[in-house]
Amino acid sequence: MQDITIKMDDGYFIYRVGAIIIHEKKLLMVKNDDHPYYYTVGGRVKFFETSEAAIKREVYEETGIAFEIDRLAFIHENMYIADFFDDNRCAEIGLYYLMKPSLSFDNLCCESTGVNGSKESLY
């Protein structure tokens, strides 16, 4: 299935999910070598995939752990210029889910990559 990233005349529309994973009063974040900022574990929703299925899939891909959803925490509307889309404007809707604590948190393993294929690391 294809990610929901729609090319528009003036840029892109992106449908994204993010995970809020808290362990011992610390928030789990992701970073890659291509960008100077951190972001939540998560990614794009695929066509005909629910946001709940997408966040479970993305969290597993990025951590190696099958976290369960606690609840939808918030919806975020984000407008930005994306260097990974040839400096095009992006309009993004993101659904952010609070994930339930996991006993296997010590076994995190990040094998995912960013948009341009750069290795991602968990922090």
C-alpha positions as CSV (number, residue, x, y, z in Angstrom):
1,M,0.0,0.0,0.0
2,Q,1.1,3.5,-0.7
3,D,1.7,6.2,1.9
4,I,-0.9,9.0,2.0
5,T,1.2,11.8,0.6
6,I,-0.7,13.6,-2.1
7,K,1.1,15.9,-4.6
8,M,-0.9,19.1,-5.0
9,D,-0.4,22.1,-7.4
10,D,1.3,24.1,-4.6
11,G,3.0,21.3,-2.6
12,Y,2.0,18.2,-0.7
13,F,-0.7,16.9,1.7
14,I,0.6,14.4,4.3
15,Y,-1.4,12.2,6.7
16,R,0.9,11.1,9.6
17,V,0.6,9.4,13.0
18,G,2.9,9.9,16.0
19,A,3.5,8.0,19.2
20,I,3.9,9.5,22.6
21,I,6.0,6.8,24.4
22,I,6.9,7.7,28.0
23,H,9.2,5.5,30.1
24,E,10.6,6.5,33.5
25,K,9.5,10.1,33.0
26,K,11.3,10.3,29.6
27,L,9.8,10.8,26.2
28,L,11.1,8.5,23.4
29,M,12.1,10.5,20.3
30,V,13.8,9.8,16.9
31,K,16.5,11.6,15.1
32,N,18.4,11.0,11.9
33,D,21.7,12.4,10.5
34,D,20.0,14.4,7.7
35,H,18.1,16.8,10.1
36,P,19.1,18.8,13.2
37,Y,15.8,18.1,15.0
38,Y,14.1,15.3,16.9
39,Y,10.6,13.9,16.1
40,T,8.2,11.4,17.5
41,V,8.2,7.7,16.6
42,G,5.7,7.3,13.8
43,G,5.2,8.0,10.1
44,R,2.8,8.2,7.3
45,V,-0.5,6.4,7.2
46,K,-0.9,4.1,4.2
47,F,-3.9,4.2,1.9
48,F,-6.9,2.3,3.3
49,E,-5.1,1.8,6.7
50,T,-6.6,3.1,9.9
51,S,-4.6,5.5,12.0
52,E,-4.6,3.0,14.8
53,A,-3.2,0.2,12.6
54,A,-0.7,2.7,11.2
55,I,0.7,3.8,14.6
56,K,1.0,0.2,15.8
57,R,2.9,-0.7,12.6
58,E,5.2,2.4,12.7
59,V,6.0,1.9,16.4
60,Y,6.9,-1.7,15.8
61,E,9.0,-0.9,12.7
62,E,10.9,1.8,14.6
63,T,11.3,0.1,18.1
64,G,10.9,-3.6,17.5
65,I,8.3,-3.6,20.3
66,A,4.5,-4.2,19.8
67,F,3.2,-1.3,22.0
68,E,-0.5,-1.0,22.6
69,I,-2.5,2.2,22.2
70,D,-3.8,3.9,25.4
71,R,-5.7,6.7,23.6
72,L,-5.7,9.4,21.0
73,A,-3.9,12.4,22.7
74,F,-4.2,15.2,20.1
75,I,-4.4,16.1,16.5
76,H,-1.8,18.5,15.1
77,E,-2.0,20.6,11.9
78,N,1.5,21.5,10.6
79,M,2.5,23.7,7.7
80,Y,6.2,23.7,6.7
81,I,8.7,23.9,3.9
82,A,10.1,20.4,3.3
83,D,13.7,20.1,2.2
84,F,13.1,16.4,1.5
85,F,10.4,17.4,-1.1
86,D,12.6,19.9,-3.1
87,D,11.7,22.7,-0.7
88,N,8.0,22.4,-1.4
89,R,5.2,23.5,1.0
90,C,3.6,20.7,3.0
91,A,0.3,20.7,4.8
92,E,0.3,17.8,7.3
93,I,-2.4,16.4,9.6
94,G,-1.0,14.3,12.4
95,L,-2.8,12.1,14.9
96,Y,-0.7,11.5,18.1
97,Y,-1.4,8.5,20.2
98,L,-0.4,8.0,23.8
99,M,1.0,4.4,24.0
100,K,0.6,2.1,27.0
101,P,3.8,1.4,29.0
102,S,5.8,-1.7,27.9
103,L,7.7,-4.0,30.2
104,S,10.1,-4.8,27.3
105,F,11.3,-1.2,26.9
106,D,14.9,-2.2,27.4
107,N,14.9,-4.2,24.2
108,L,14.4,-1.2,21.8
109,C,15.9,-1.7,18.4
110,C,15.6,0.9,15.7
111,E,16.0,-0.5,12.1
112,S,14.1,2.3,10.3
113,T,15.2,5.0,8.0
114,G,14.0,8.6,7.3
115,V,12.4,9.9,4.2
116,N,15.7,10.1,2.3
117,G,16.9,6.7,3.6
118,S,19.1,8.0,6.4
119,K,19.4,5.8,9.4
120,E,17.2,6.8,12.4
121,S,18.2,6.5,16.0
122,L,16.1,6.5,19.2
123,Y,16.7,9.0,22.0
